Amino acid sequence: MTVVSLDSVGGAKDSSEVAGASLFDDTPIGDLSDDQLRDRVVGYAGQLAAMTARFLQLLVAFDDRHGWSGEGIRSCAHWLSWRVGMSLRTAQDHVRVAHALAELPVLQEAFGQGRVTYSKVRALTRVATPDREQQLLNFALSATAEQVERLVKSMRDIDRGQGDGVTELIESSGRWEWKLDGSLRVSLRLSPLDGARFLAAVVRSEYERTRIAGDDDVPLNALHAPDENGEPKAPDAEAPDADLHEQRDLWRGVPTDIAPAVVAMADTLHTAVEIPETAPGAEILVHTHAKDWEDIDDQPIATDPHLDHGPVLADVEVEEASCAAVLREVRSNRKGAVLKYGRKRRVPTAALIRIVTMRDQGCAHPGCGRTRHLHVHHVVPWGQQGSTEPDNLILLCSTHHRALHRGEFGIKALGKQRFSFHRPSGSVIDIAPDTHAPGGWEPDQSIDPYAPAPVGGGRLKLGYATEVLYAIWALKADAADATEHTEEPIAA
């Protein structure tokens, strides 16, 4: 990178020139000169960086303690989206960066001093390790955020190319078994290509499962930067890498917990693929409690509800399965004879589903808004004389539908197709809680007024930068190996 003094291009000045003047007074903006505006914009950027660093430290502790759990909240990112007003994608990014910084003390310290911005930190945490962070920080302090993004992308390509090759073919295999606690355990060992296909499907399923209103279908050329009208444009053959930093992040990475996405994949196939009227093993068979049978000889067995050749189900699981799901009810007598093999049923009707879907436009739980894998829920259960009408039907995603049946929150029908959500204590869950600035805030005077401004700068020579960084890390690794061998005891 060619070093150019920022003073020569009207950039950073000596912070002592600014220290005497207050950057945080109440001078009307119209009364400020251009230089004063510039000083305040940069000064406030440093304060924002320092406060964001502190915010992310608090966020890690909050997430680790699961302070967000309850009331149907499914993750820390979901809580941020509901309570703080972030978009779900932004919230997920903040949680990822917060946990990454917990393992990067050098980068965390510089962030807390306002020397690097959130944009730089967000990029660096994708490739930074405790052994790398000091050199990456040195680079970031003299580079723009765009240059940091380009370096990180290049490093990810290099790191992927440094893995060992596969020496033998791997055959995919898998096992499943019902455990004693009633859970299903699935174990997979997949070949590289099968594994890539599986993870790609998980990413697609997770995207579809967590889509909210406003998330577009993914276009064929989604990886290319949008044009001036906001539409994806075709790649430039003469400059294929020119717009890589502008690619739209429509797809997130593979989630850490893939179970919800895999279940969503199963739900999709279960709904989309037609099966014969009788297809054991390809449909959900629930053996339920027996009631209202008068024939003593054919009196059904009084057993707990359970899956066909599967574990016992709790009552809330039976309710969840029977609420807007496709299943059969099977009843048998003590001799094993089937007395009732119920019809497949899906309630409510397709017309009612369209009405409720048009009304709710997604999961109705506060702060959710998912638009895929939705269930139509009877607020007053059908078995308790609840009507199958729009006044008693509401859309919930699979996560919140399960949380509702497990008692994490409740719903009340208010009439005229209006509903309210309640905590177990009975208090109302606000749809969009108010946010406000804390009173009595004072700027941190220890933050340099020009802390976030790059020191040096110039055009990025990407090949040279990556070559130097990897050479430094190779030397550090060799030195660590040498030290380790020196400390090993010599056999007598």
JOGI-V981353 format. One line per field, one symbol per residue. ss: DSSP state (a for helix, b for strand, c for the rest). burial: + if it has 9 or more other ideal C-beta (glycine too) atoms within 8 Angstrom, else -. Layout:
ss: ???
burial: ???
This chain:
ss: cccccaaaaccccccaaaacccccccccaaaccaaaaaaaaaaaaaaaaaaaaaaaaaaaaaaacccccbccbccaaaaaaaaacccaaaaaaaaaaaaaacccaaaaaaaacccccaaaaaaaccccccccaaaaaaaaacccaaaaaaaaaaaaaaaaacccccccccccbbbbbbcccccbbbbbbccaaaaaaaaaaaaaaaaaaacbcccccccccccccbcccccbcccccccccccaaaccccccccccccaaaaaaaaaaaaaaccccccccccccbbbccccccccccccbcccccbbccccbccaaaaaaaaccccbbbbbbbccccbbbbcccbccccaaaaaaaaaaacccccccccbcccbbbbbcccaaacccccaaabbbbbaaaaaaaaccccbbbbbbccbbbbbcccccbcccccccccccccccccccccccccccccccccaaaaaaaaaaaaaaaaaaaaaaaaaaccccc
burial: +--+-+----+---+--+----+--------+---++-++-+++++++++-+++-++-++-++----+---++--+++++++-+-+-+--++++++++++++-+-+++-+++++++++-++++++-++---++-+++-+++++-+-++++++++++-+-----------+-+-----------------++--++--++-++++++++++++--------++-+++-----++---------+---++--++--+--+-++++++-++--------------++++++-+--+----+++----++++----+--++++++-++++++-++++-----+----+---+---++-+++--+-+++++++-+++++++++++-----+-+-++++++++++++++++--++++-+-----+-+++-----+-----------------++++++++-++--+-+--++--++-++--++---------------
